[in-house]
Amino acid sequence: MAQRLYREDPLTPEEREEFEVDLIAFCDRELDRLGEIEGLRVLYAGGASPLWLEGLSQRIGAEGSLTALEADGERLAVARASLREMDLDAPVQFVQGDVFEPPFGADAFDLVYSAGLFHELDVRERPAEDALAALVGVVRPGGRVATSDFVDSTAAAQIEDEELSRELARASSGAILYGIGPPERLVALHERVLSGVRSISSPPFAIRHLDKIVLSEKDHSEGLRIPHQARRELRRRREDSREQVRREGYTRPTTIYVEGIVPGG
Protein backbone atom coordinates (compact mmCIF):
# COMPACT_ATOMS: atom_id res chain seq x y z
CA MET A 1 0.00 0.00 0.00
CA ALA A 2 1.27 3.50 -0.84
CA GLN A 3 2.47 5.44 2.17
CA ARG A 4 0.57 8.46 3.51
CA LEU A 5 2.16 11.87 3.12
CA TYR A 6 2.33 12.18 6.88
CA ARG A 7 1.06 10.27 9.88
CA GLU A 8 -2.32 12.01 10.18
CA ASP A 9 -3.08 12.15 6.45
CA PRO A 10 -5.94 9.80 5.51
CA LEU A 11 -4.90 9.90 1.84
CA THR A 12 -2.16 8.14 -0.07
CA PRO A 13 0.18 10.37 -2.13
CA GLU A 14 -1.75 9.45 -5.28
CA GLU A 15 -5.08 10.27 -3.64
CA ARG A 16 -3.71 13.54 -2.27
CA GLU A 17 -2.60 14.56 -5.75
CA GLU A 18 -6.05 13.77 -7.21
CA PHE A 19 -7.72 15.65 -4.36
CA GLU A 20 -5.60 18.75 -4.98
CA VAL A 21 -6.12 18.58 -8.75
CA ASP A 22 -9.88 18.66 -8.18
CA LEU A 23 -9.63 21.54 -5.69
CA ILE A 24 -7.67 23.58 -8.23
CA ALA A 25 -10.19 22.75 -10.96
CA PHE A 26 -13.07 23.88 -8.73
CA CYS A 27 -11.25 27.10 -7.89
CA ASP A 28 -10.51 27.73 -11.57
CA ARG A 29 -14.15 27.18 -12.52
CA GLU A 30 -15.30 29.80 -10.04
CA LEU A 31 -12.58 32.34 -10.83
CA ASP A 32 -13.24 32.04 -14.56
CA ARG A 33 -16.64 33.64 -13.85
CA LEU A 34 -14.82 36.91 -13.16
CA GLY A 35 -13.75 37.25 -16.78
CA GLU A 36 -10.80 39.52 -17.63
CA ILE A 37 -9.30 41.04 -14.46
CA GLU A 38 -5.71 41.65 -15.57
CA GLY A 39 -4.30 44.87 -14.13
CA LEU A 40 -7.13 45.44 -11.64
CA ARG A 41 -6.89 46.34 -7.96
CA VAL A 42 -8.61 43.36 -6.35
CA LEU A 43 -9.70 42.69 -2.77
CA TYR A 44 -10.28 39.05 -1.78
CA ALA A 45 -12.70 39.54 1.11
CA GLY A 46 -13.08 37.38 4.17
CA GLY A 47 -10.48 34.75 3.39
CA ALA A 48 -6.81 33.92 3.05
CA SER A 49 -6.83 30.60 1.20
CA PRO A 50 -3.52 30.21 -0.69
CA LEU A 51 -5.36 28.31 -3.43
CA TRP A 52 -7.75 31.17 -4.21
CA LEU A 53 -5.09 33.83 -3.78
CA GLU A 54 -2.70 32.10 -6.17
CA GLY A 55 -5.46 31.75 -8.76
CA LEU A 56 -6.41 35.41 -8.45
CA SER A 57 -2.76 36.50 -8.63
CA GLN A 58 -2.27 34.62 -11.90
CA ARG A 59 -5.26 36.34 -13.44
CA ILE A 60 -4.46 39.85 -12.15
CA GLY A 61 -0.84 39.88 -13.32
CA ALA A 62 2.05 42.16 -12.46
CA GLU A 63 0.25 45.38 -13.40
CA GLY A 64 -2.51 44.86 -10.84
CA SER A 65 -2.66 44.37 -7.08
CA LEU A 66 -4.20 41.79 -4.75
CA THR A 67 -5.19 42.29 -1.11
CA ALA A 68 -6.50 39.57 1.23
CA LEU A 69 -8.78 40.71 4.07
CA GLU A 70 -9.20 38.16 6.87
CA ALA A 71 -10.23 38.61 10.51
CA ASP A 72 -8.30 35.58 11.82
CA GLY A 73 -4.63 36.42 12.37
CA GLU A 74 -3.58 32.75 12.45
CA ARG A 75 -5.11 32.09 9.04
CA LEU A 76 -3.32 35.13 7.67
CA ALA A 77 -0.01 33.88 9.06
CA VAL A 78 -0.49 30.43 7.52
CA ALA A 79 -1.37 31.92 4.13
CA ARG A 80 1.55 34.34 4.24
CA ALA A 81 3.95 31.47 5.01
CA SER A 82 2.44 29.27 2.29
CA LEU A 83 2.81 31.92 -0.39
CA ARG A 84 6.17 33.29 0.72
CA GLU A 85 8.20 31.04 -1.59
CA MET A 86 5.90 31.40 -4.59
CA ASP A 87 6.76 33.68 -7.48
CA LEU A 88 3.34 35.28 -7.73
CA ASP A 89 2.33 37.42 -10.70
CA ALA A 90 0.62 39.90 -8.36
CA PRO A 91 2.11 39.88 -4.83
CA VAL A 92 -0.46 39.62 -2.05
CA GLN A 93 -0.91 42.22 0.67
CA PHE A 94 -2.37 40.63 3.80
CA VAL A 95 -4.64 42.77 5.99
CA GLN A 96 -6.30 41.67 9.21
CA GLY A 97 -9.76 43.14 9.49
CA ASP A 98 -13.52 42.71 9.55
CA VAL A 99 -15.62 42.67 6.37
CA PHE A 100 -18.26 44.69 8.24
CA GLU A 101 -15.67 47.46 8.67
CA PRO A 102 -12.97 47.00 6.01
CA PRO A 103 -9.94 49.19 6.79
CA PHE A 104 -9.75 50.85 3.37
CA GLY A 105 -10.81 54.14 1.90
CA ALA A 106 -13.36 54.77 -0.82
CA ASP A 107 -12.33 53.88 -4.39
CA ALA A 108 -9.51 51.63 -3.11
CA PHE A 109 -10.38 48.72 -5.44
CA ASP A 110 -11.76 47.95 -8.88
CA LEU A 111 -13.14 44.58 -7.79
CA VAL A 112 -14.06 42.86 -4.53
CA TYR A 113 -14.42 39.10 -4.70
CA SER A 114 -15.37 36.57 -2.03
CA ALA A 115 -15.64 32.78 -2.11
CA GLY A 116 -17.68 31.09 0.62
CA LEU A 117 -17.76 34.25 2.73
CA PHE A 118 -21.46 34.72 3.29
CA HIS A 119 -22.50 31.28 4.49
CA GLU A 120 -19.87 31.56 7.27
CA LEU A 121 -20.70 35.18 8.16
CA ASP A 122 -21.77 35.85 11.76
CA VAL A 123 -24.95 37.95 11.50
CA ARG A 124 -26.05 37.99 15.14
CA GLU A 125 -25.32 41.72 15.51
CA ARG A 126 -25.40 43.04 11.93
CA PRO A 127 -27.12 41.62 8.83
CA ALA A 128 -25.25 40.27 5.82
CA GLU A 129 -26.40 43.30 3.83
CA ASP A 130 -24.23 45.53 6.07
CA ALA A 131 -21.13 43.49 5.19
CA LEU A 132 -21.89 43.66 1.48
CA ALA A 133 -22.60 47.40 1.68
CA ALA A 134 -19.29 47.94 3.52
CA LEU A 135 -17.42 46.10 0.75
CA VAL A 136 -19.24 48.08 -1.90
CA GLY A 137 -17.99 51.21 -0.12
CA VAL A 138 -14.34 50.47 -0.90
CA VAL A 139 -14.87 49.93 -4.66
CA ARG A 140 -14.74 52.73 -7.20
CA PRO A 141 -18.00 53.71 -8.91
CA GLY A 142 -18.49 51.43 -11.89
CA GLY A 143 -16.36 48.71 -10.30
CA ARG A 144 -17.66 45.26 -9.43
CA VAL A 145 -18.46 43.22 -6.34
CA ALA A 146 -18.68 39.46 -6.94
CA THR A 147 -19.54 36.52 -4.72
CA SER A 148 -19.24 32.75 -5.09
CA ASP A 149 -21.03 30.63 -2.49
CA PHE A 150 -22.98 27.45 -1.96
CA VAL A 151 -26.78 27.29 -2.20
CA ASP A 152 -29.32 24.62 -1.30
CA SER A 153 -30.70 23.93 -4.80
CA THR A 154 -29.31 20.39 -4.60
CA ALA A 155 -29.43 18.10 -1.56
CA ALA A 156 -25.88 17.39 -0.39
CA ALA A 157 -23.99 15.97 2.57
CA GLN A 158 -22.00 19.20 2.78
CA ILE A 159 -25.17 21.20 3.46
CA GLU A 160 -25.89 19.04 6.50
CA ASP A 161 -22.26 19.45 7.59
CA GLU A 162 -22.51 23.23 7.30
CA GLU A 163 -25.77 23.22 9.26
CA LEU A 164 -24.12 21.21 12.03
CA SER A 165 -21.26 23.72 12.10
CA ARG A 166 -23.82 26.53 12.26
CA GLU A 167 -25.58 24.97 15.25
CA LEU A 168 -22.27 24.19 16.95
CA ALA A 169 -21.20 27.83 16.60
CA ARG A 170 -24.49 28.99 18.06
CA ALA A 171 -24.34 26.58 21.00
CA SER A 172 -20.70 27.34 21.84
CA SER A 173 -20.38 31.08 21.24
CA GLY A 174 -23.81 32.45 20.35
CA ALA A 175 -22.76 33.12 16.76
CA ILE A 176 -25.54 33.09 14.19
CA LEU A 177 -24.10 32.14 10.81
CA TYR A 178 -25.80 33.21 7.59
CA GLY A 179 -25.71 29.60 6.42
CA ILE A 180 -26.49 27.98 3.08
CA GLY A 181 -29.87 29.04 1.69
CA PRO A 182 -31.73 29.40 -1.62
CA PRO A 183 -30.01 31.17 -4.53
CA GLU A 184 -32.69 33.87 -4.56
CA ARG A 185 -31.54 35.03 -1.12
CA LEU A 186 -28.01 35.83 -2.28
CA VAL A 187 -29.22 37.44 -5.50
CA ALA A 188 -31.67 39.67 -3.60
CA LEU A 189 -28.92 40.61 -1.15
CA HIS A 190 -26.77 41.92 -3.99
CA GLU A 191 -29.68 43.66 -5.72
CA ARG A 192 -30.27 45.80 -2.64
CA VAL A 193 -26.87 47.52 -2.92
CA LEU A 194 -25.66 46.97 -6.50
CA SER A 195 -26.93 47.60 -10.02
CA GLY A 196 -26.89 45.32 -13.06
CA VAL A 197 -26.82 42.21 -10.89
CA ARG A 198 -26.38 38.89 -12.71
CA SER A 199 -25.96 35.36 -11.43
CA ILE A 200 -24.80 31.97 -12.69
CA SER A 201 -25.57 28.68 -10.95
CA SER A 202 -23.12 25.81 -11.42
CA PRO A 203 -23.74 22.12 -10.70
CA PRO A 204 -22.08 20.42 -7.73
CA PHE A 205 -18.36 19.92 -8.27
CA ALA A 206 -17.18 16.50 -7.08
CA ILE A 207 -13.80 16.40 -5.36
CA ARG A 208 -12.19 12.98 -5.21
CA HIS A 209 -11.41 11.53 -1.78
CA LEU A 210 -13.08 14.38 0.10
CA ASP A 211 -15.14 11.72 1.89
CA LYS A 212 -11.99 10.22 3.46
CA ILE A 213 -10.88 13.61 4.72
CA VAL A 214 -14.32 14.36 6.18
CA LEU A 215 -14.54 10.96 7.89
CA SER A 216 -11.09 11.45 9.45
CA GLU A 217 -11.97 14.81 11.03
CA LYS A 218 -12.25 15.01 14.79
CA ASP A 219 -15.42 16.01 16.61
CA HIS A 220 -15.15 19.80 16.82
CA SER A 221 -17.47 19.91 19.85
CA GLU A 222 -14.79 18.37 22.08
CA GLY A 223 -13.55 20.84 24.68
CA LEU A 224 -16.26 23.41 23.98
CA ARG A 225 -18.72 24.58 26.60
CA ILE A 226 -21.97 23.27 25.23
CA PRO A 227 -25.07 22.16 27.16
CA HIS A 228 -25.10 18.40 27.61
CA GLN A 229 -28.37 17.84 25.73
CA ALA A 230 -27.25 19.97 22.80
CA ARG A 231 -23.92 18.12 22.64
CA ARG A 232 -25.68 14.74 22.56
CA GLU A 233 -28.00 15.84 19.77
CA LEU A 234 -25.18 17.31 17.68
CA ARG A 235 -23.13 14.13 18.11
CA ARG A 236 -26.09 11.98 17.08
CA ARG A 237 -26.66 14.03 13.96
CA ARG A 238 -22.94 14.02 13.19
CA GLU A 239 -22.82 10.23 13.37
CA ASP A 240 -25.92 9.95 11.15
CA SER A 241 -24.26 12.28 8.65
CA ARG A 242 -20.99 10.32 8.71
CA GLU A 243 -22.84 7.05 8.17
CA GLN A 244 -24.51 8.55 5.10
CA VAL A 245 -21.10 9.66 3.80
CA ARG A 246 -19.77 6.11 4.25
CA ARG A 247 -22.67 4.77 2.19
CA GLU A 248 -23.01 7.44 -0.48
CA GLY A 249 -19.82 9.50 -0.46
CA TYR A 250 -19.52 13.19 0.35
CA THR A 251 -21.87 15.04 -1.96
CA ARG A 252 -21.41 18.75 -2.65
CA PRO A 253 -23.92 21.60 -3.11
CA THR A 254 -24.72 23.75 -6.11
CA THR A 255 -22.60 26.91 -6.37
CA ILE A 256 -23.88 30.35 -7.34
CA TYR A 257 -21.84 33.25 -8.69
CA VAL A 258 -23.41 36.68 -8.21
CA GLU A 259 -21.94 39.99 -9.33
CA GLY A 260 -23.09 43.58 -9.62
CA ILE A 261 -21.87 47.05 -10.49
CA VAL A 262 -21.14 49.70 -7.87
CA PRO A 263 -23.51 52.62 -8.58
CA GLY A 264 -22.19 55.97 -9.68
CA GLY A 265 -19.87 54.97 -12.51
N, C-alpha and C positions, 0 to 999 in steps of 0.2 A: 504494500500500500504506500502511496506517495506520502511523504512527510508533510506535516502542517508547517506553515510559515513560522509560527511560534506556538508556545505551549497552549495558549488560550484560544487560538484560532480554530474554529470548527471546520474550516475549509482546507482542502489540499491546495498546493500551489496552482495546479491547473484550474481548480474551481475558483480560486481567488482571482485569477486572471480573467476568467469568463465573467465573474461578478463585476469586476472593475470595467471591463469592456462595455457591459450593459449599462452601468451607471453613466459612463461617458456618453453613450449613445442617447440615453434619456436626457441628459443635460443639453446635448447638442440639439435635440429635437425642440426643446423649449426655447433655447437661445436663438435658434433660427427664426422664431416668430418675430424677433425684434427687427429683422431686416438689416439694412445697411447702417452700421453705427460707427464706422471708422472715423476717427478724429473727434469724437464727441467727448464731452465731460460727463461721466456716468457715475451715479451713486448706486451701489448695491446695498439695499436697505434691509436691516434686520437680519444680517447673516454674515458669516465669515468662512464659508465653505471653500477650501482651496480648489475643489473641482469647478464650482461655478465661477470663482474669481479668475482661474486660469482661462476658462472658456471665454469670459467677457474680455479679458486682456488681449487674447488673440484677435478678437473681432474689432476691438477699439484701435489697436495699433499704436505706434510710437507718437503719433501726432495728437492723441487724445489723452485722457486721464481717467483713472478708476479709483474710487474711494469706497471702502467697506465700512458701514456703520453697524455696530454690534454692541449691545448693552453688556454682555458677559465678557469681562476682561480675560478670563482663562481661555475662552474660545478664540479671542483675538490673538492671544499669545501663541496658541497652537497653530493657527493659520499663518501667522507671521513666520514662525519657525519652518513650517512646511514649504512656504514659498520662497524662503530666503535664498536657496540655492538655484532657483529656477531663473532662466533668462527670459523674463516676461516682456512681451511687446509693449504693454503699458504697465509700468510699475504701480503697485497698489499702495495707497495711503490708508492706514488703519486708524479708525476713529471710534473711541468708546462713547456711546451715547444712546439716547432713547428715541425711538421713531416718533413718539408723541411730541418730542421737543428736540428735533435734530439741530445740532450745533453749527448751523451754516446760515449764511445770509441769503437774501433773495437773489435770484438769478445765478446761483452758484453752479447749476448743472443744466445740461441739455436733456438729460434722461435720468429718471429714477426707475430702477427695476428691483423687484423682489420675487423670490421663489420660496413658496411655503411660509411666508411671513404671517399671513392673516389667520390661518387656522391655529397658529400657536400664540396669537396675540392675547394678552391679558386685558380684558375689557371690563373689569369689575368697577373701575373708577371713571374711565373715559371710553366712549364708544369707538369702534373701529373707524368710523368716519372721521374722527378727530385725528387719528394717525395718518390717514390718507390725505386729509387736508393739510396737515403739517408738512408732509412730503411734497405735496403740490407747491407749497410756499417757497421751496428752495429751488424750483425749476423756473427757468426763464419763460416768459410768455411765448406760446407757440411750441414749447418743448413737450416732451411726452412723459407720462407716468404709466408703467406697465407692471402687471402682476401675473405670475403663474402660481396656481394653487390647485389643490385637490377639491373635487366636488362629489356629491353623493349620487350622481346619476346612475352609477353601476354599483351593485352590492360587492363588497370586498372585505377581506380579512383586515386590511389596513385601516379601514374605517372604524371597525370595532376596536382595534388597537388604539387608535387616536382618541376614541371616546373613553376608553379606560384611562388613558393618560390624562384626559380632561377631568375626569372624576377624581383621579388620584391627586391632581394639582389642587382641586377644590377642597378635598378632605384634608390635605396636609398644610396648605398655606392660605386657603380662601380665594385663590386665583380663579377667575372665570374666563376660560379660554374661548375664543370666537368659534373654534371648532370647524368641522367639515359640514357644509350645508349644501343647499341647491345652487346651481349655477346662477340662477336669477338673482340671488342675494348679493353675490359679488359684482355682477353687472350693475345692479341698482346702486350699490355703494359707490362705484366709480361715476355713474351718471349724475350723482348728486354734486360732484365737485369738478368734473371734467366735461369737455365737449367732444363731439365726434367719437364717442365711445364705440369700440368694436370688440368682439370676442370670438375666440375659436376654441371649440372643445376637441380634445384629442382622446382616443381610446386608451384604456389602461396599458401601461408599458411594463411588460414582464421583465423581471431582473432575475437571472439564473442564480440559484442557491441562496436567495434571500431568506427562504424558509429555514435553512440551517442556522443562519445568523440569528433570526428571530427566536428560534427554539433554544438557542444557547444563552440568550440574555437572562440575566438575573432578575429576580422580583424586585422592582424598584420601590416597593412599599416597605421593604426591610429598613428598619432604623428610623422610619418617619413616625411622627406622632399623629396617629390616626385612630379614631374610635374603633373599639374592638369589632363591633358589628359591621362597620363599613369595611374594615380590613378583610373580614371573612367573606363578605359579598364580592369585593374586588378580586380576591384570590380565586373564588369559585368561578367567576366570569373569565378570569385570565386562563384558568385551566381548561375551561370549555373552549375558549378561543384557540389555545395551543393544540388541543385535540383535533379541532377542525383543520388547523394548519397541517398537522401530521397526515390527515386523510386527504386533503384537497390541495395542499400547497399554500403559499402565501400570495393571495390575490391582491391586486392593486386597484386603486380607484381611477376614475376618469380625471383628466386634468383640464383646467380651463385657463386660457390666456386672455387677459382683458387689458386693453390699453385705451388711453384717451389723451386729448390735447389740453394743455394748460391754457385757460382763457386769456385773452389779451394780446395774442400774437397776430 
